[in-house]
């Protein structure tokens, strides 16, 4: 099988090479030297891109045969996903590391599908970076724009080189390139954890403008349940109430999905909710223990599904659920046992239900 390892722990030639395969065995089987003068530049990422004399004349003896001791097998290396990013700097007085609107850009990756969710943290190289990319990066971090950006010498003012070396902060992203019409930094091209030709002096820093104000608007809602037979997520006329919001002030943000708390909810609100969903009235509604029949609490915890709406109150004369008062993305005092469920009348809208994607903090689920 081929070599598939993370790094080389050691290498050399004689006398260790003969410990692996004795010279007598090589001579008996007439094993030839086929490759000589392998030369790899520092910025080379693959051994096949190195220069070498292959099946050409050489001036080597069997004692010069190469041996390798490789590091851990990476044949099952996980797919890495960015889970967070921030701007970090060292407080000059306390020498503690603080996070804010300016500092060295540090990105955090986690292995997809790994239960332990170990993070790998590192920096971003300034190669190919532009002011447009800086604006997009600041928006991703929740700010309005980039006031300034760069690399050395300011990057060392935020986090000294000694700190970067002590904590082994490696460059994880290089060659970030954003087209002028790109509106989300996640849609820019980049070399992510694929090697780089950067030094710590090229680590990127950002100074972002004021924090962007969010203006969350309800996009849609669904009644969601787990099919006990297939284990699949379904939508229909009954289930846990799941609402989907988007940020009107920043369309580049992903929509946010979550649940509704039953505080202050009543039968009139239930009827209005079912009417909003395209049904005539609510046959039933409530919270525990029925809510866990639709989606168990451990599933919601796995998805990291937040409670987005609390204290939903509808006056008796209200005819539209959107006219009711509620605390929307303003915090709550609810537990998952207070998540709201609805069972609406079976008459549906004439239109077919469209495909749906639920973007929870811990999972993305596509529903059709």
C-alpha positions, 0 to 999 in steps of 0.5 A, a space after each residue: 500500500 502507499 505511504 499515507 502519513 501525517 509527517 516524517 518522524 525520521 529518515 536516513 540511509 545506512 546502517 539503519 536501512 539494512 536493519 529493515 531489509 539486509 543487503 544480502 536480500 537486496 542483492 539476491 533479488 537484484 533490487 535496483 536503485 530507480 530514483 536519485 537526486 530527489 529535490 523538493 522546494 520548501 513550498 512544495 506540497 506533494 512529493 510528486 511535484 519534486 524534481 528527481 532523476 527517475 530511471 536514469 543513471 545514478 552514482 549510488 550504492 545499496 548503502 545509500 538506500 533511503 529509509 523512512 519512519 512516518 508519523 501517525 496514519 492520516 488515511 482517515 483524516 477528517 473533513 475540517 469545518 470552520 466553526 468559529 473565528 475571532 480577532 485576538 490581542 494581548 492586553 498590555 497591562 494584564 498580558 491576558 488574551 482578549 477578543 474584540 473588534 480588532 486583532 490578529 485573525 484566528 480561525 478555529 476548525 473542527 473535524 466533521 462528524 467527530 464526537 469530541 469536536 476537537 478544535 484546531 486553531 491557527 492564523 490566516 496568511 495575507 497572500 491575495 487578500 484585499 480590502 473587499 475580502 477584509 470587509 467580508 471578513 468583518 461582516 462574517 465576524 458581526 461587524 459592519 466593515 473593515 476600517 483597516 487590515 494588514 500583516 507585519 509589523 502590526 500583527 506582532 503588536 496584537 500577538 507577539 511572535 513569541 506567543 504564536 511560537 509558544 502555542 504553535 499557532 500554524 497558518 491554516 488559510 492562505 490565498 484568500 481570493 474574493 471576487 468583487 461581486 462576492 457577498 460572503 467570505 465563505 464563498 471566496 476561494 482559499 487554500 484551507 489546511 493545504 499547506 502554504 508558503 507564509 511566515 508568521 510576519 504575514 499573519 493577517 490582522 483586522 480592525 473592524 468597524 462598529 458592530 452591525 445591528 441585526 434586524 431579524 425577520 420571520 421567513 417561515 415556520 414548520 411543524 417538524 417531527 422525527 419519523 420513528 420508523 425511518 428516523 427521518 425528519 418530516 414536516 406536516 400538520 403536526 409537530 414541534 414548532 420550528 421558526 426560521 429567521 433571516 437578518 434583514 440588515 445582513 443578507 449574507 448571514 445564514 438563516 437562523 432556525 429554532 423553537 418557540 417557548 410555550 410561555 403566555 401561549 393560548 388557544 387563540 394563538 394556536 389557531 392563528 399559528 395554524 392559519 399562518 401555516 395554511 390550516 384552518 385551526 388547531 386541533 391541539 397544542 402544548 409542550 411536555 411531554 408530547 413535544 419530546 414525542 415529536 423530537 426528543 430533547 437529545 436530538 435538539 441538543 445534538 442540533 444545538 437548536 436554540 429557543 428563539 421566541 418566548 412570551 408570545 401573546 395574542 389579543 382576542 381580536 388579533 387575526 394574524 399571528 404576526 401582529 401578536 407580541 413576543 420576545 424574538 431573539 431577545 433571550 428567554 427563561 425557558 427549558 426544552 421541556 417548554 418547546 411548543 408543539 401544534 396539531 393543526 387541522 388536516 386541510 392544507 394549502 393548495 400549493 405543494 410544500 417546498 424543500 426546506 433547509 434547517 440551519 441549526 448551530 450544530 447541524 444542517 438538515 435538508 427536508 423535501 
